[in-house]
Amino acid sequence: MRFLNTKIHGCIDYLVGALFIAMPWILNLDPSAPAGAIFMILGVMAVIYSIFTNYELGIIRILSVKTHLLLDILSGIVLAASPWIFGFSEEVYIPHVAFGLFEIVAGLITHTKAWANGSVERNLTDRV
């Protein structure tokens, strides 16, 4: 069931991207160690692919919303699994799993096309 519109999702994208970049300092993690670096890497990637997404808050609109949402879901899977993939689950895992699941859910509940004029769902390039 997709009920989150792309404009709200876009706001969340940039906020979560910035939050992920700051997460090592918020959680007192070493930004050069895997537990901290994974947040920063995925945060920077989220901001970059948000800039390139064809939705209300995209700047260079060449990436489809469907592709963006797939990237969100894949990023969430990587983030949630990262404590075990990179071997730091004994140190910390709850924030990685929680934010990873958040990304997965956000990718699954967001409309797959941008909303024009806030009411009719259609691609932004379809505007007359």
Protein Blocks (a to p, Z undefined) as FASTA:
>chain_A
ZZbdfklmmmmmmmmmmmmmmmmmmnopafkbmklmmmmmmmmmmmmmmmmpccfklmbl
cbcfklmmmmmmmmmmmmmmmmmmnopmmmooklmmmmmmmmmmmmmmpcfbdcehhlag
cdfklpZZ
